[in-house]
Amino acid sequence: MQHYPRDFGRKLPQRGAAALPVGVLLLFIAALVLIAVSRTTLMEQRISGNEIRIRQALQAGQAGISHAMAYMKAGGIDRVSPTSQADAITSLTLPTGASYQVYYCDPSPDSPPDPYPGVDACEVATSRSSCASGFTTTDKFGLPLVLACGRSDDGIALQPVVVSFSRATTMTDSPDNPLISKGTLNVQGSATVTNYFNNLTIWTGGPTESIGNAGKTFIRNPNIPQPEMTESPPSDIPTSCKANASYICVTDKTAKGPDVIDQDLTLKNLSDEDMFRNYFGHDFETYRDEVATRVITAAQASSLATPGGEAIVITGSTASVSLPNGTIGNTDNPVVLIIEGNWNQGGNTTVYGVVYVMGSMGVQGNVTVYGNVSVEGAVGGTGSLDVIYDPFANNDGSNKLQKLGKPGMLSGSWRDWL
């Protein structure tokens, strides 16, 4: 066997010389990846934080709209005029720390706010005369545009939410004559019924037995051309059955003129439910719960006070309702007043609007209605009843009595994006 001697003096090639730079390179790459991941994580945290802020601000803005809805349903700015900037702006901080501020803006063409304001609208809203300042005691925003500005808990995110409000339709078919009764008309005191706009004054399902010794009806003097429905009836109604420049007398205690239609079987045979629905477009329960702006009891009716512009239901099917002395409503802001029971009225009471009685009507005092009285039962009593027909028409041809119901958001008007 042959043996070769080992060469202990020759150096062997070294291994692993490239490991250090490769390791350094890998560490550098890992550091870059770590930095990139950290920056991405930080960015995602910021995005997530911003999304939370935006959600908080949006939810606060939506809460502001809900606040405005509840405020107006309770009466609020829709019925009581604001007298200062503070009255027209509502601010509230939520339990989450987010907050909102609500502005009620005048939607009239004379001072229209931007219907789709951006964030800057919330920043400058306090200087907008149509949304915050410049109110007087005569201002009345019947259908306000609401701007709610929601803020996140840290105040960084600001989100405007805008919505227009409308009101439920209170009457689908407004009456076109002063006095309607499905039953009889037998007023022993006096009933003076006036219609300046057409030739129908009294329409009953039963007989018109008496309008009293001093009772009379008046229609427009035929020398006057047909007036616009936007006019108010002239106030120079004669005190006796005679003609003047505005009116002529047609019916009194001795003669029944063509302006009186009584014993009409179509009206007499109309069910109470159908009569109510013809006027108001709903059954009574639906109207009471979903349309009327105020529901009160017969006991509360004796102290009823309203500046007008409401649809009011007085409940109690077996109750006898008596309204307070004084005036309810006015020409610019009439009322729709529905009495579920009987209306037995004494004292001196004036109503501007439509009074619908689901029972019978008894007149013991001096009752004056500018608008219409419609009764499912009979009309009687020993007092004085004066009914002057007023169509309450707006200049645009609409009727002031038709939009007096509960306020609600106008479909399609919500905007919460920029």
GULUM-128219 format. One record per residue: residue in one letter; x, y, z of N, C-alpha, C in turn. Coordinates in steps of 0.001 Angstrom, whole numbers, plus 500000, padded with zeros to 6 digits. Example, Ala and Ser with C-alpha at 12.3 -4.5 7.8 and 13.67 -1.06 7.14 Angstrom:
2
A513190494310507800512300495500507800513200496700507800/S512850497750507080513670498940507140512900500030507870/
END
This chain:
418
M500858498809500000500000500000500000500887501230500000/Q500534502193499099501354503381498961500743504532499724/H501543505185500462501099506334501271501711507605500725/Y500864508637500673501357509954500229501505510838501425/P502532511523501519502744512407502673501827513608502601/R501355514003503758500513515193503850501359516447503736/D500721517459503023501397518749502869500795519732503858/F501438519736505006500913520617506056501248522074505827/G502081522380504899502459523785504678501536524497503699/R500747523778502876499863524427501875498546524824502524/K498133526129502288496892526646502868495713526233502013/L494632525776502682493398525377502000492554526614501692/P491712526637500631490836527787500316489839528040501455/Q489648529343501857488698529689502939487270529755502408/R486353529235503179484931529242502836484167530225503725/G482959530844503160482106531774503924482547533210503850/A483410533552502911483882534930502812482777535882502352/A481774535389501558480690536253501052479504536342502010/A479535535604503097478379535558504002478111536901504654/L479179537649504986479008538913505679478291539944504812/P478774540222503603478039541213502791476630540766502439/V476464539457502223475120538957501941474205539177503145/G474744538908504325473950539107505547473588540563505753/V474622541427505504474346542863505640473258543301504661/L473364542779503426472370543118502415470978542642502835/L470915541449503345469627540918503795469060541718504950/L469923542119505867469464542938506980468937544292506492/F469637544844505487469217546128504926467846546001504260/I467724544888503505466425544663502850465320544465503898/A465638543717504934464656543485505994464265544789506677/A465294545654506854464998546949507472464078547775506588/L464370547748505257463500548480504334462078547937504371/V461966546606504391460634545997504460459932546391505750/L460691546380506857460115546739508145459635548201508145/I460469549076507558460082550490507488458833550653506628/A458817549943505487457653550031504599456393549519505294/V456535548393506003455385547843506723454925548800507814/S455907549405508502455554550353509569454830551565509000/R455363552089507866454711553239507255453309552871506767/T453170551660506189451857551209505729450892551059506897/T451407550468507998450573550303509188450148551649509750/L451129552577509786450823553906510296449795554594509404/M449969554435508082449013555031507146447626554422507326/E447580553102507480446292552449507687445654552906508987/Q446471553116510013445927553614511278445344555012511100/R446079555827510325445572557175510076444277557126509264/I444262556276508243443043556145507432441887555651508290/S442188554649509120441154554108509999440655555180510972/G441585555970511512441194557043512415440337558087511715/N440737558411510467439944559389509706438553558848509391/E438489557558509075437178556967508805436295557005510047/I436898556748511200436127556809512449435635558235512689/R436537559217512443436134560611512630435003560986511677/I435145560559510408434117560894509422432792560261509813/R432846558986510256431612558323510685430995559064511863/Q431831559451512828431325560199513983430664561499513540/A431330562218512648430782563489512183429485563269511417/L429445562233510564428238561953509796427088561547510713/Q427395560675511685426353560263512622425865561446513459/A426784562348513798426375563543514539425477564428513671/G425827564562512378424986565334511473423604564719511327/Q423560563401511211422272562710511117421472562886512407/A422157562872513543421477563121514819420916564534514847/G421638565485514246421130566853514163419850566949513347/I419787566201512235418573566176511424417417565569512224/S417694564499512963416658563893513800416179564880514869/H417130565625515426416772566644516415415852567685515779/A416188568130514572415363569127513887413964568586513624/M413884567309513229412583566694512977411729566709514242/A412307566257515353411558566231516611411200567636517066/Y412112568576516860411883569962517270410708570573516518/M410644570334515224409571570917514432408247570209514677/K408284568877514900407041568168515204406454568635516526/A407325569083517427406854569558518722406385571018518670/G406454571635517526406047573031517383407185573860516869/G408211574011517677409485574574517286409425575759516348/I410399575822515501410545576958514596409471576967513529/D408808575838513333407789575769512299406534576509512711/R406348576745514007405145577413514466405450578687515234/V406559578711515937406913579868516737408107580553516086/S407961581804515746409017582519515039410227582716515936/P411444582503515415412646582789516202412838584289516326/T413285584720517464413495586142517682414965586492517783/S415837585522517753417263585796517813418018584661517166/Q419304584881516964420138583845516372420163582604517246/A420182582805518568420227581663519481419003580784519344/D417842581401519036416619580620518897416634579752517656/A417440580119516669417437579423515392418567578419515254/I419471578348516232420608577442516156420578576526517371/T420725575249517122420734574268518198422081573548518200/S422758573512519340424037572822519464423925571781520566/L424552570630520338424497569570521335425708568671521182/T426276568258522328427370567291522347426818565931522723/L427142564921521914426637563572522130427480562839523167/P426977561722523710427761560956524692429100560478524158/T429209560295522832430473559851522239431513560952522193/G431117562165522477432019563298522360431837564059521070/A431196563422520084430883564118518844429799565158519112/S429658566119518225428702567196518445428070567593517125/Y426951568333517231426328568861516028425766570238516305/Q425593570969515217424949572273515271423933572307514135/V422708572746514435421615572734513469421229574162513120/Y421132574425511809420697575730511321419402575547510550/Y418420576408510833417155576390510119417180577521509101/C417196577159507831417419578130506767416121578455506040/D416011579690505644414837580145504903414943579665503463/P413995578849502997414078578328501633413421579226500599/S412973580427500989412253581276500055413170581735498933/P412611581968497750413443582387496616414172583700496850/D413669584531497756414307585825497980415647585707498686/S415819584665499479417076584501500210417456583034500269/P417684582412499115417935580974499122419338580645499605/P419479579753500567420803579260500922421259578258499876/D422558577991499868423074576976498959422403575656499294/P421667575032498367420944573806498715421858572630498996/Y423120572692498519424057571605498745425384572163499252/P425395572704500464426613573356500944427703572358501262/G428917572801501134430054571984501523430448572279502950/V431650571825503325432119572027504687432181573510505024/D432547574346504022432672575764504299431351576378504735/A430225575773504331428923576309504738428755576244506244/C429265575183506852429185575072508302430115576084508969/E431223576395508317432160577342508897431617578758508884/V430824579091507859430362580471507724428874580621507997/A428219579548508453426762579588508612426309580668509577/T427132580967510575426713581963511556426590583352510952/S427171583562509779427059584867509136426029584873508017/R425340583753507820424366583659506744423020584173507242/S422541585273506657421292585852507119420120584917506898/S420242583990505947419131583086505659419130581871506561/C420168581697507362420239580508508201420387580805509683/A420964581907510056421256582062511471420853583407512042/S421266584495511417421041585803512015420016586592511218/G419676587729511711418754588604510995417291588281511194/F416956587475512189415563587127512411414801588284513029/T413539588405512676412653589366513313411440588614513829/T410613589282514561409448588616515133408430588232514074/T408579588744512853407628588406511791408102587244510942/D409342586798511153409851585679510363409118584400510726/K408834583600509730408192582308509970408627581349508884/F409408580365509238409883579390508276408935578204508298/G407936578203507430406967577118507428407559575814506937/L408482575892505950409100574696505387410604574922505326/P411296574870506445412703575237506444413589574202505780/L414693574700505235415784573827504822416719573716506013/V417053572503506406417832572286507618419264571909507251/L420208572608507833421628572314507686422156571862509038/A422587570600509122423164570061510358424650569842510136/C425468570414511004426922570307510898427426569395512008/G427850568188511643428345567240512626429860567293512746/R430371567172513972431817567179514229432211565927515008/S433410565447514721433946564303515470434313564737516879/D434630563758517730434903564083519131436131564962519306/D437114564872518371438298565714518480438167567003517674/G437013567180517023436769568406516278437454568496514933/I438140567436514510438882567495513248437959567321512050/A437090566299512116436196566014510990434924566851511103/L434498567396509984433290568212509920432451567739508746/Q431194567362509013430338566788507976428993567512507918/P428700568209506812427386568826506677426347567817506177/V425141567926506702424006567136506219422867568130505958/V422295568054504765421253568998504361420000568228503971/V418845568727504397417585568112504013416502569188504002/S415585569094503058414438569991503005413252569325503694/F412453570131504338411279569622505036410010570079504324/S409016569213504338407699569556503833406697569176504908/R405427569434504642404403569114505625403352568230504997/A402771567380505816401751566454505335400544567219504793/T399945566677503739398767567289503142397571567116504073/T396962568220504465395882568164505445394506568059504811/M394358568573503591393065568502502919393283568163501445/T392596567153500968392697566799499556391632567487498724/D390552567898499345389464568570498634388898569658499535/S389361570867499343388892571969500175387465572335499795/P386595572605500761385197572973500450385142574298499705/D384109574445498861383993575671498073382744576480498416/N382157576208499589381067577052500065381127577121501597/P380412578057502204380618578336503627380104577280504592/L378872576774504393378223575956505419377677574675504805/I378127573528505313377693572216504832377262571387506031/S376093570746505916375597569880506982374865568698506369/K375201567496506831374470566320506359373070566246506963/G372873566936508073371572566910508738370764568160508430/T370008568576509410369143569748509247369871571009509697/L369356572152509238369835573453509688368659574171510335/N368775574425511625367672575037512357368252575926513455/V368682577117513046369244578099513976368161579100514331/Q367778579149515604366689580013516037367158581437516311/G368464581620516531368992582969516705369134583637515355/S370312583544514776370511584032513411371722583347512807/A371619583065511521372739582493510779372951583360509544/T374073584039509493374425584860508340375547584156507586/V375274583776506345376210582965505567376545583732504291/T377835583914504024378279584786502940379276584073502047/N379079584222500728380009583638499764380262584657498654/Y381453585216498631381827586216497638382344585580496348/F382612584275496387383334583653495281382449582806494375/N381322582312494854380360581616494005378971581774494609/N377987581145493990376588581406494374375984580347495292/L376817579564495977376316578555496912376712578955498321/T375727579088499196376014579463500585375764578318501554/I374593577659501452374216576602502391373903575336501606/W374481574227502070374243572926501434373973571925502553/T372765571354502576372389570426503638371772569163503062/G371948568062503808371291566813503435369860566753503935/G369597567414505060368244567522505591367650568867505225/P366492569165505745365851570443505415366532571621506114/T366569572743505425366992574003506038365745574645506628/E365521574400507914364268574805508536364258576273508924/S365359576763509465365374578147509918366809578658509981/I366983579911509562368259580594509794368041581765510763/G366883581757511437366581582761512446365891583983511874/N365262584741512753364551585947512321365496586970511691/A366728587018512187367698587968511634368670587289510668/G368437586010510357369341585285509487369234585716508036/K370313585547507281370340585951505883371559585359505198/T371498585316503891372646584862503105373003585938502086/F374304586005501767374784586988500798375712586310499793/I375615586761498557376577586360497529377125587633496884/R378097587477496033378738588624495388377753589393494508/N377869590696494556377071591546493682377381591188492225/P376379590884491409376640590458490021377319591520489175/N377375592753489628378094593783488889379606593661489029/I380038592800489938381476592614490166381928591372489409/P382985591461488612383477590277487898384010589227488870/Q384137588017488376384628586908489198385982587263489805/P386094587241491126387372587613491759388386586477491686/E389643586841491854390689585837491993390523585128493332/M390858583843493346390717583083494590391716583527495652/T392717584282495236393708584765496200393213585990496968/E392081586542496563391542587702497269390901587281498592/S390838588230499502390078588022500735388679588584500534/P387658587959501124386297588476500952386162589871501551/P385466590784500868385273592132501420384559592074502765/S384896593004503612384356592998504976383074593806505111/D382639594474504021381463595337504144380162594554503952/I379973593511504749378754592700504680377612593486505308/P376479593638504612375369594411505181374846593783506474/T374343594610507328373779594118508591372325593696508440/S371717594075507352370340593659507075370281593097505662/C369129592529505302369020591864504003368828592903502900/K369935593487502483369905594458501404371224594361500637/A371280595020499501372470594968498658373384596158498938/N374656595970498639375601597089498646376562596896497475/A377662597594497473378588597527496342379224596147496195/S379330595381497279380015594092497224379069592902497225/Y377923592993497900377064591842498132375603592150497801/I374878591062497542373425591130497495372870590067498430/C371725590341499021371070589386499914370155588484499086/V370218587162499350369453586204498557368410585476499400/T368759585095500592367853584321501449367707585009502798/D366493585024503309366253585480504671365133584638505270/K364529585086506364363509584279507044362241584095506202/T362032584968505233360798584901504442360951584171503123/A362163584071502596362361583477501265363664582696501224/K363605581555500578364794580710500397365250580848498945/G366438581355498758366944581611497426367666580421496823/P368099580531495544368804579433494863370198579178495406/D370658580047496295371978579830496906371932578766497987/V370741578323498363370572577296499395370145575995498729/I370912574947498928370561573606498457370335572741499684/D369113572337499917368829571496501067368156570197500617/Q368061569259501560367481567939501308368119567258500096/D369443567419500023370202566796498940370486565346499322/L369885564403498584370027562987498932371452562496498745/T372170563074497784373567562667497595374382562948498841/L374182564119499426374886564470500654374337563680501836/K373028563559501931372408562876503059372833561420503138/N372935560755501989373264559329501957374760559054502005/L375562560081502012377004559900502109377351559448503531/S378100558379503652378469557909504992379420558902505646/D379437558882506977380346559763507702381793559498507312/E382129558221507154383502557857506801383868558399505426/D382949558285504468383243558772503118383322560294503088/M382485560952503869382534562410503910383883562882504458/F384326562243505523385618562614506103386745562355505111/R386722561186504473387791560830503537387783561756502319/N386608562180501863386540563098500721387250564414501024/Y387133564858502259387783566109502647389285565941502864/F389638564889503604390984564816504152391860563710503563/G391281562836502749392091561832502066392502560645502910/H392097560593504173392443559495505084391222559175505936/D391254558009506567390271557772507611390679558588508840/F389754558718509781389995559607510910391203559188511734/E391340557888512012392441557424512867393796557720512220/T393907557476510922395169557753510225395476559240510252/Y394460560047510011394664561497510022395107561971511401/R394445561471512421394770561882513789396206561512514142/D396636560315513756397935559811514190399084560257513296/E398841560486512013399943560709511076399959562094510443/V398854562802510484398796564090509783398672565269510739/A397775565180511719397496566306512607398750566740513357/T398924568041513468400077568565514205399842568584515709/R398565568581516103398264568589517524396981567815517775/V396994566978518791395810566220519211395549566561520666/I394358567089520951394026567490522309392679566890522691/T392372566930523969391100566415524458390052567532524465/A388797567129524680387721568113524756387942569077525920/A388487568558527031388746569421528177389816570462527856/Q390817570078527067391880571013526702391423572039525676/A390344571734524943389876572632523890389420573972524439/S388945573987525669388431575239526237389530576268526454/S390777575834526449391898576769526601392804576748525374/L392273576297524255393062576202523033393553577583522595/A394841577684522360395429578920521841396387578554520725/T396258579194519591397139578905518470397270580123517583/P398489580411517106398654581501516147398253581091514741/G397789579858514578397363579379513260398423578504512617/G398113578082511397399047577253510670399148575848511211/E398036575285511702398055573948512290396844573141511842/A396989571823511947395859570907511803395644570278513171/I394525570588513801394279570213515195393089569272515261/V393255568185516006392172567234516242391795567293517715/I390497567477517970389978567439519336389261566113519499/T389818565232520318389323563869520440388221563767521493/G387521562624521451386450562352522392385132562249521671/S384788561051521192383628560883520320382312561214521011/T382274561131522345381020561446523061381091562795523753/A382189563516523521382383564767524248381656565914523573/S381347566908524380380807568164523878381915569196523975/V382331569725522852383497570603522788383055572055522793/S383761572866523575383549574309523574384904574980523440/L385039575840522445386286576555522218386323577811523078/P387501578348523339387595579541524191387108580797523469/N386788581811524233386520583123523650387799583640522996/G387637584384521919388800584926521246388905584416519820/T390097584546519249390335584236517840391335583105517703/I391031582167516832391904581038516528392307581142515061/G393617581262514803394105581405513441393960582821512925/N394400583031511677394243584318511013394269584079509506/T394113585151508734394023585000507282395281584371506693/D396441584779507180397695584241506648397994582845507158/N397510582521508342397783581224508959396490580618509495/P395653580095508594394394579484509045394643578123509682/V393593577537510230393692576241510888392718575263510239/V393041573984510370392079572916510132391755572351511505/L390503572462511900390086572063513245389043570957513121/I389379569764513591388478568613513510387998568279514915/I386691568298515096386085568005516393385416566644516299/E385936565673517071385419564313516970384006564194517542/G383679565012518524382359564941519127381443566040518633/N380592566551519523379682567645519201380344568983519529/W379992570001518757380508571344519015379362572199519534/N379373572477520821378373573335521446379089574580521949/Q378868575684521245379690576856521468378896578028522012/G379369578533523151378861579774523697379936580840523622/G379695581991524200380692583045524205380875583676522832/N382010584301522660382344584969521402383618584351520840/T383490583601519773384608582854519213384699583097517713/T385928583324517239386187583509515811387259582519515375/V387012581837514271387959580858513742388242581195512281/Y389507581191511923389930581326510531390385579956510044/G389641579379509106390010578074508584388793577208508373/V389011575904508411387938574926508241387669574251509576/V386410574235509978385993573502511173385151572324510704/Y385616571110511012384887569892510625384388569227511893/V383064569081511999382441568531513208381904567146512891/M382402566132513629381985564762513388380684564413514108/G380196565316514923378899565159515565377947566224515064/S377246566883515984376339567973515646376893569281516191/M376325570382515731376779571700516138375633572469516773/G375876573002517972374904573836518652375494575199518939/V374811576251518509375307577615518654374503578323519741/Q375171578663520835374517579410521900375082580826522033/G376297581039521577376908582355521668377012583008520304/N378087583768520114378365584422518834379572583748518200/V379328582986517159380373582207516506380581582751515095/T381827583090514779382179583574513449383283582698512880/V383084582218511658384084581388510992384380581994509627/Y385645582334509399386105582747508082386708581511507421/G386002580962506453386437579731505820385261578840505544/N385113577781506348384026576825506130383718576084507420/V382437575740507581381994574836508641381316573655507969/S381792572437508249381190571216507715380826570318508887/V379588569818508877379057569087510024378440567783509536/E378845566671510167378254565381509810376830565247510338/G376516565948511405375176565892511978374369567122511619/A373592567618512580372707568765512369373342570029512941/V372815571183512507373248572482513010372029573182513606/G372152573611514859371045574286515513371539575212516584/G370621575682517421370990576554518524370226577849518494/T370414578639519542369706579919519698370642581109519590/G371898580849519242372868581933519158372991582492517754/S374123583139517510374401583781516223375574583072515552/L375357582644514317376386581955513550376654582751512274/D377878583209512112378297583920510905379409583110510233/V379189582729508978380191581980508226380468582736506932/I381692583161506775382115583904505587383123583051504840/Y382772582629503639383656581724502900384944582439502487/D386065581778502730387383582270502321388154581090501770/P388618581145500511389337580006499938390777579875500430/F391313580900501083392687580870501615393693580410500563/A393618580995499386394518580596498304395800581420498345/N396927580756498043398199581442497896398328582017496489/N399283582886496316399490583489495001399910582480493944/D400482581364494364400888580344493401399750579385493054/G398552579650493564397402578810493262397161577699494258/S398082577462495164397892576429496178396985576957497287/N396620576070498187395708576434499262396439576386500591/K396280577433501386396969577494502668396521576395503624/L395340575833503385394823574785504260395378573412503930/Q396054573273502793396450571942502348397757571454502952/K398617572357503375399921571960503896400105572432505329/L399286571889506214399360572261507623399691571070508520/G399978569910507912400190568709508704401580568617509302/K401874567473509852403173567245510487404301567462509492/P405384568099509929406521568262509030407261566948508858/G407798566762507677408583565563507403409617565859506341/M410621564993506252411689565203505281411146565020503864/L411529565926502985411096565880501596411895564821500860/S411220563875500264411885562769499584412842563278498506/G414062562747498515415052563111497509415879564325497851/S415601564979498995416322566213499328417533565971500230/W417660564763500793418771564484501713420088564508500951/R421072565186501520422413565194500928423444565232502046/D424339564253502054425397564223503049426753563973502382/W426842564339501123428122564231500421428444565596499800/L429708565799499515430172567100499022430199567092497500/
END
